[in-house]
């Protein structure tokens, strides 16, 4: 288990491939760097891809959350990532993000714009943030106490892996046939998800709601000039497509692509397809 010092915490990290072009992967909520594990062997040669766990996730430290969860804010995660890049000696890189990793990356890009090149964003939480009401936050709290509930909710983040009828309310999600290693991998990441910090379970929806209400990043979207390729799965029930359209219009160099028959997590649901988009966006870049 490799860990890197990032300010007051140590973060888990791993790398795939070798090359002069570096891409850093910022994962989503309740997740880890491992969410690109199935796709990474399919990335093109010449890329060095590094995944870094948020504080509270994967192999990283789990600081006790403050009462307002401010030590698990999107700004804090961004600062952690920048500090980790400093320690790893990465002065310039590109970014690949998934879900909530998108808004963390936005804060990284605004803090140190000269440090980054292209961005590949899969179903990102946009700079608009997201609003969670008390019932929704209560559901996250209930997930903390129930692995079965966690699996059911997490299945909605990879909906194409499951038989549609089994995704109905009060049903138990059932894998569709022919998934092979993807099924075993999904079960493994559920085990991993169940071990994240309360600062992740509760702190993430609390802090994303703050981002939505403050509108701080919304007002700065035009400053995000880095080339963005944004993918959204048409079966994604988590990220509002209207938010992505607003972001694509506000940012100077942002292309939005809707991918049919896929949910919120192409990196899990169709890793080969994810690797194809990844390679097309980053492959062949100059060192």
Residue, then its C-alpha position, 0 to 999 in steps of 0.5 A: x500500500x503506497x501512501x503520500x504525505x499531503x499536508x496533515x494527512x497521508x493519502x493512498x495512491x497507485x499508478x498504472x503505466x509509464x510515460x512522459x504524459x501524466x494523468x491524475x485520476x480524482x475519484x467520486x464519493x464513497x469510492x477510491x482510486x481503484x475505480x479505474x482498475x479494470x480500465x487501466x490495463x487498456x489505456x494507451x502506452x505512453x501514459x502514466x496514470x496516477x490515482x489518489x484516494x481522498x482523505x477518508x477513503x480507500x487507503x488514506x487517513x480518516x481524520x475525525x470530522x469536525x461538527x460542520x464537516x468542514x475538514x471534508x469540504x471540496x476545498x479541503x479535498x482539492x488542497x489535499x490533492x495539490x499537496x500530494x502532487x507536490x510531494x510526488x513531484x508532479x509539476x504538470x499533469x492532466x486530470x481524469x475525474x468521476x462524479x464528485x471528483x469533478x467539483x474537486x478538480x474544478x477547485x484544483x484548476x482554479x487554484x493552480x491553473x498553470x499546473x493542468x492541461x486537459x480534463x476528462x470528466x465522467x458524469x461529473x458533479x459540476x461547479x453548480x454543486x448539488x443539493x441534498x435535503x435532510x431525508x437524503x442525508x438521512x439515507x446516507x446515515x442509514x447506509x453507514x449501518x447497513x451493507x445491504x442498503x449500501x449495495x442497493x444504493x450503489x447499484x444505482x450508480x452502475x445501473x447497466x450491470x443489473x437486471x432492470x426489474x431488480x432495480x425496482x423499489x424494495x427489490x434486491x438488485x441482481x447482476x445481469x449475466x455475462x459480467x465476469x470479473x466486473x461482478x466480482x470487482x463490484x462486490x469488492x468495492x462495496x466492501x471498500x465503500x462500507x469502510x469510508x469515514x463519516x466525513x465522507x458518508x455525511x460530509x460530502x452531501x453536506x458540503x455539496x449542498x453548501x457549494x450549491x447554496x453559495x454559488x461560489x464556483x458557479x460564478x467562476x465557471x468562465x475561468x475554467x479554460x482547460x479543455x474538457x471532455x465531459x461524458x454523461x451516461x443516459x441512464x445516470x440518475x445522479x447527475x442532472x443533465x441540465x447542470x452539465x449543459x449549463x456548465x458546457x455553455x459557461x466554460x470556454x472549451x467544454x464538449x459534452x457527449x451523451x453515451x447511450x445505454x450506460x449509467x453513472x459509472x462507465x469506468x465500472x460498467x464498460x471499462x473497455x469503452x471508458x478506456x477508449x474515450x480515455x485513450x482518445x482524449x489523452x493518447x498522443x499528447x506531447x510530453 
